[in-house]
Amino acid sequence: MNKTRLKNQLSSLALSMFRKDFFGIYHGSISSKTDKSRFIINTKEAIFDNINEESLIELSFKQDYRWKQASIDANIHQGIYSHISEAKFICFSMPQFTTAYSLEHNIIIPKDYFGYTEIGLVEIIDPKQFEDWYERAQSEIILYFQTKKTNLMVIRGYGVYAYSRDIHEMAKKLAILEKSCRLLMLGESQTLCDYN
């Protein structure tokens, strides 16, 4: 396992996703499993357009002092890695069109070719109240991935969790989902203009 290469991949993807407004300056998380009980994740102070060696930390599944430096999402990533063997890379992002679309809809039905063929129908999960979301998130996200047999989870007003064996495949699905939601929103606004 070449950890330097993994860190470079995470850094490159983080920059690309930041440029597409999938990550805020301090908002989001990205990780890679390094062996059966370890993973690399961004720190809580990471700035996503400039992820470097100091912005990434390797954690053991058993929590120690290093967990205090890690992203707030580290528990969720660790839970996914522990329960889903196909998960090699995980990302939590807040793409603006997908998140905005999730506020008013319960399901995403892509009407564009790539969304339809690559992603298909995507359920939008309602986290109910945000006050205790982080207390429930780890178990609810893992349960969703396991029961729905999917690697993409859109959470209303919160963002998108995704995992994959391949970092490029994960990025591709997130990009297609975001483009599909943008097209759906443009289509809805055009329909409203035509109606008025």
C-alpha positions in Angstrom: 0.0 0.0 0.0 1.6 3.2 -1.2 0.3 5.8 1.4 2.0 8.7 -0.4 0.1 7.8 -3.6 -3.2 7.5 -1.7 -2.6 10.9 0.0 -1.9 12.4 -3.4 -5.1 10.9 -4.8 -7.1 12.3 -1.9 -5.5 15.7 -2.3 -6.2 15.8 -6.0 -9.8 14.8 -5.6 -10.4 17.3 -2.8 -9.1 20.1 -4.9 -11.2 19.1 -7.9 -14.3 18.8 -5.7 -13.6 22.1 -4.0 -13.4 23.8 -7.4 -16.8 22.3 -8.2 -18.2 23.6 -4.9 -18.7 20.1 -3.5 -16.6 21.0 -0.4 -16.6 24.2 1.6 -13.4 25.5 3.0 -13.8 23.5 6.1 -16.9 21.4 5.2 -16.7 17.9 4.0 -14.6 14.8 4.4 -12.6 12.4 2.3 -10.8 9.2 3.2 -9.1 6.0 2.1 -8.8 2.6 3.8 -5.1 1.7 4.2 -5.6 -1.8 5.7 -8.2 -3.9 7.5 -8.2 -1.6 10.6 -6.7 1.7 9.5 -7.7 4.6 7.2 -6.5 8.1 6.1 -8.9 11.0 6.5 -8.7 14.8 6.4 -8.1 16.6 9.7 -10.8 18.9 11.1 -8.6 21.9 10.2 -8.2 20.8 6.5 -8.8 23.4 3.8 -10.0 21.4 0.8 -8.4 23.4 -1.9 -5.0 22.9 -0.3 -4.9 19.4 1.2 -1.3 18.5 2.1 0.6 16.0 4.3 -0.5 17.9 7.4 -4.1 17.9 6.4 -4.4 14.1 6.3 -4.1 11.8 9.2 -4.0 8.0 9.5 -6.2 6.6 12.2 -6.6 3.1 13.7 -10.1 1.8 14.1 -9.4 1.8 17.8 -9.7 5.4 18.9 -6.6 7.2 20.4 -5.4 10.7 20.8 -5.1 11.2 17.0 -8.8 11.1 16.6 -9.1 14.5 18.2 -7.3 16.0 15.2 -9.5 14.2 12.7 -12.6 15.3 10.8 -15.9 15.2 12.7 -17.0 12.6 10.2 -14.2 10.1 11.2 -16.6 7.9 13.2 -18.9 7.6 10.2 -16.1 6.7 7.9 -14.7 4.2 10.4 -18.2 2.6 10.7 -18.6 2.3 6.9 -15.1 0.7 6.6 -15.9 -1.7 9.4 -19.1 -2.9 8.0 -18.8 -2.7 4.2 -15.9 -4.6 2.7 -16.2 -2.9 -0.7 -15.6 0.5 0.8 -12.0 1.6 -0.1 -12.7 5.3 -0.5 -15.4 7.4 1.3 -16.5 11.0 0.7 -19.0 13.3 2.4 -19.7 16.4 0.3 -22.4 19.0 0.0 -22.8 19.6 -3.7 -25.0 22.7 -4.0 -27.6 21.5 -6.6 -28.0 18.0 -5.1 -28.4 19.5 -1.6 -30.8 22.2 -2.9 -32.9 19.7 -4.8 -33.1 17.5 -1.7 -34.9 20.2 0.2 -38.1 20.0 -1.9 -38.1 16.4 -3.2 -38.1 12.9 -1.8 -36.5 11.2 -4.8 -34.1 12.1 -7.6 -35.2 10.7 -11.0 -32.6 11.8 -13.6 -33.9 12.9 -16.9 -30.5 13.2 -18.6 -28.8 10.2 -20.3 -25.8 9.9 -18.0 -27.8 10.3 -14.8 -30.4 7.8 -16.0 -27.9 5.2 -17.2 -25.1 5.6 -14.6 -27.1 6.4 -11.4 -30.8 5.8 -11.9 -33.3 6.6 -9.2 -31.9 8.0 -5.9 -33.9 8.1 -2.7 -33.5 11.2 -0.6 -33.3 10.4 3.1 -34.8 12.7 5.7 -32.6 13.0 8.8 -35.6 14.3 10.7 -34.2 16.7 13.3 -30.6 18.0 12.9 -30.1 18.4 16.6 -29.1 14.8 17.2 -28.0 13.9 13.7 -24.4 13.3 14.5 -25.4 10.9 17.3 -27.5 8.9 14.9 -25.6 9.3 11.7 -23.1 6.5 11.9 -25.7 3.8 12.5 -28.3 5.2 10.1 -25.8 5.7 7.2 -24.4 2.2 7.6 -27.9 0.6 7.9 -29.0 2.5 4.7 -26.0 1.4 2.7 -26.4 -2.2 3.8 -30.2 -2.5 3.3 -30.4 -0.5 0.1 -27.4 -2.1 -1.5 -26.2 1.2 -2.8 -23.0 3.3 -2.4 -24.6 6.7 -2.7 -26.8 8.3 0.0 -28.4 11.7 -0.4 -29.5 13.3 2.9 -32.0 16.1 2.8 -30.4 19.5 3.6 -27.2 17.8 4.7 -25.3 16.4 1.7 -24.1 13.2 0.1 -22.2 10.2 1.4 -20.5 8.0 -1.2 -18.1 5.1 -1.1 -16.4 3.0 -3.7 -13.5 0.6 -4.4 -12.2 3.1 -7.0 -11.7 6.8 -6.2 -12.4 7.9 -9.8 -15.6 5.9 -10.0 -16.8 7.6 -6.8 -16.0 11.1 -8.1 -17.7 10.3 -11.4 -20.9 9.3 -9.7 -20.9 12.4 -7.5 -20.4 14.6 -10.6 -23.1 12.9 -12.6 -25.5 13.1 -9.6 -24.8 16.9 -9.3 -25.2 17.5 -13.0 -28.5 15.6 -13.0 -29.9 17.6 -10.1 -28.8 20.9 -11.8 -30.6 19.9 -15.0 -33.7 18.9 -13.0 -33.7 22.3 -11.2 -33.2 24.1 -14.5 -36.1 22.1 -16.0 -38.3 23.0 -13.1 -37.5 26.7 -13.3 -38.2 26.7 -17.0 -41.5 25.0 -16.4 -42.4 27.6 -13.8 -41.5 30.4 -16.3 -43.5 28.8 -19.0 -46.5 28.4 -16.6 -46.4 32.1 -15.6 
